[in-house]
């Protein structure tokens, strides 16, 4: 299995993703956005952080790079793609997912553990969850309020909405693409994650999907 963990200037979650993959006996490769080429990977993760310092809008500049054009080619091939936090913002700005992520309501940076309910377990990243299952994951964002701009498929929904997202949306999917604001890579290893291991099943689901 070859899994790319895409890195843009300013993103900072790549190595957390690498460690999460290693915790479930997979491995990933951090790929600088200028070096990313389509058709080489079995799955792609767009990591969190602050691409280009969140100038203009979070994810807006990264969405205009050649890397996201390549990413669209992999999406068309059926490659599973996951965008986490800023990665989710990039995917919406690139129109690979519907909707937009705007400043939180109330305004401000929110960083805490929250409860999330699994609404859809029919994606490459959620097959090992139960529908309706409630898990704990951390969030860390200032522009995480989801606003729909087209029909959308909810995969994760906040139990206690921390940012004012419409319909309590925490994550949406379209075909083989999933975007989510909570960080599943930071809730895997019980030795370092004091808030729980609710993210582990996401990476295990991907491993199972790729093995099939």
Secondary structure, 3 states (H helix, E strand, C coil): CCEEEEECCCECCHHHHHHHHHHCCCCEEEEEHHHCCCCCCCEEEECCECHHHHCCCCCCCHHHCHHHHHHHHHHHHCCEEEEECHHHHHHHHCCCCCCEEECCCCCCCEEEEEEEEECCCCCCCCCCCCCCCEEEEEEEECCCEEECCCCCEEEEEECCCCCCCHHHEEEEEECCEEEECCEHHHCCCCCCCCCCCCCHHHHHHHHHHHHC
